[in-house]
């Protein structure tokens, strides 16, 4: 089956805006993944970030990523318009309910898709309630995230909640590369797993198989270096 070109669809949509600035509710998984996406979209949209990620395994990790998200939105000179950041309460029970029965599946499959649906539904509900023109997610910037599946779920969710989905594949046009550059420039905390306990478990198993070699995660934000230990993290 031929894959759709969601980057091209986004470019055509932006060209049709004609100077209008629609309101966009953007689900964000973390600051590093959001960096390029916000740089690319703030010239065209008034953006509110929805930081809702109940898949993250601990409250400490959730708060740390949220703080980095707020810091980047407040400090980034690359953003051509202010960005509001909404941080949802930490609710891991919602993720575990969505993942029930799929705990032993590998990363990148049905459990991840259920997680996509959970987070996109939260964004769509906020967008519909707030009268936004579009909703979207930063998740497609990761080379390890399935953009075709994300856009498929985005469209389904849009139909359910009555708000338009913004088609996108942010890893295109060197989006991921640019996100790593911005992350380095702003000294961002870059995690080495997507956030969930299952991703962390798979990462640890892969590291053990490689007998101490550096593991490259299949999900989340790929990194050049491992994340610092909790006690060594700099305050955002």
N, C-alpha and C positions, 0 to 999 in steps of 0.2 A: 504494500500500500504506500502510495506517495505521501510524504509528510507535507503538511502545510507550512508555509513560510510566514511565521507570525511576526518576525521582525519587519518584513515587507508590509504586512497588514498594518502594523503600527505606524510605519512611515507614511503610508497612504492616508491613514486617519489624521495624523498630525498635519499633513499638507492641506487637508480639508477644513481645518479649524478656522482659517481666515482671520487670525488675530484674536479670536475668542479665547478665553481662559476658563475651561470647564473645571469643576471641582472633582478631585480624585481622592478616593480613600485607598491608601496603599498599605496592604499588609506587609510588615517587615519582620524578617526572621532575626536580623542582627544588624549592627552598624556597618561592618565590612561589606556585606551584600547590598546594603542600602546605598552605599556611598555613590557608586556610579549611577545607579538608577535615579537617585535624586538629582544628581548633576545633569542627567540627560532629560529629565521630565519637568524640572522646575521652570524652564523657559516657556512651557506650554500649559501647565496646570497649576491651580492652587491646591496644594497637597496637604492632607492630614495623614500621618502615619498611624497605623494600628499595630501596636506591639502586643500581639496575643500569640503566645507560644507555649501552650500547656504541656507540650512534649518534653520540655527541658527538665532534666532529672532532679535538680535541687533548687530550692528557693534562692540560695546564694548565687548560683549560676544565672538564674533568671534575672535577679536584680542587677548583677554585674553587666549582663548584655543590655539590659534596659538603660542603665546609666551611660554606657557607651553610645547607645542610640541617641539619647538626649544630648550628649556632649557634641557629637558630630553635627546634629541638626542646628545646634546653637552656635558652633564655631566655624563651620565650613564656609570659606570664602567663595568656593566654587558654586554655591547654590544661588540662583538668580532671584529667588523669592523666599520669604520666610516659610518655614515648615513647622506645623504643629505636631507634637508627638503625644499620642494617647497610649498609656501603659495600662493594660488590663490587669486585674488581680491575678495572682498565680493560682491556677486551678488544675493541678496535675491529674486529678480524678477524672476530668473530662477527656483527657488523652487516653488514660488507661481504659475507660469505658469504650472509647472508639476502637482501641487496639485489642480488645478482649477476643481471645480465640486465635490471635495471630502473633502471639508473643515469640514463637520460635521460627517465624518466617525470616528469610534473609532481607537485608536492607535493599531498598529500591523496588519493592514489590507492593503487594496489596496492603500491607500495614502502612507503608508510606503514603499510599493513595488515600487511605482513610484519614490519615493525618492532614493531608492536603485539604480534603473535604471539610474537616473540622475547622481549620483555620480560615479557609476561604468563606465558609458559611458565616463565621463571626464577622469578617470584613464586609460581606454583602449585607448582613443585617444592619450593621452600623451605617453603611452607605445608603440603604433604603430609608432608614429612620431619619438620617440627616439630610436627605435630599441631594445627595451627591450625584454627579453625572456618570461617573465610572468608578469601578473598583478594580484592583489588581494586586499582585504580589511580587516581591523581590526574588522569590525562590528560583525562578528560571535562570538567574545569573550563574548559578553553580553548574560547572560542567558535569556534575554527577546527578543533577535533577532532570527529570523527564519533562521537557517543555511541551511535548505533544500531549502528555497526560494532564499536565497542569492547565493547559488551555482548554482541554476537553472538560475537565471538572469545573473550570471557571465559567464556561458557557452554560453548563448544566445548572450551576449555582445562580448565575445571572437570571436564567429563566424562572427559577424557583422564587427568587426574591424581587424580581421586577426592577433590576438595576443593571446598567450596561457593563459588560466585561471589557477591559482594555486588553486587546491581544498583544502578546509580547514574548520575546525570547531574548532576555537581556544579556546573555553570554555572547550574542552575535556582535559583530563590529568591535571585537576586542573589549567587550564590556567587562568580562571577568578580569582581564589583564589590567584594565584601568582601575578596577576596584582594589586590586592588590597594591597599585601605586598610591592610591588615596589612603589606603590603610597604613602604609608605611609612612606617608607624609604626616598623618595625624596620630601616629603611634597607637593605633587601635589594638585592642585585645582581639586576637584571632583564634577562635576555638578550633580544636582538631577533631570534633565530632559534631553531628547535626544538633545534638542536645539531648536526645532521648537515651534512656538506660540501655535500650537494645543496640543502638548505634555504638555506644561506649563499650558494650560487651563484645560486639563484633570487632571493634578496633583493637581491644585488648587481646582477643584470640588471634587476630592477624599478626599482631606484634610478637606474640609468643611463637607463632609458626615461623616467623622470620628471625627467630633467635636473637632478639635484641636490635635488629635492623630497624630503621625509621619506617613506621607504617604510614601509608598514604590513605586517608579515609575515602570511602566511596560516597559518603553523604555529607551534607553540611558545607562548610566553607573550607575548601582545600587550603592547606597552609604550607609554607616553605619550612617552617620550624615548629616544633611542638609547643603547645601552650605552656606558659610558666606554671609552676606549682601554685596552689591556692595561696600559700603564705607569701609568695613573691610577687603577686599581682600588684601593679601600681594602681593607686586610686585614680578613677577617671576624673 
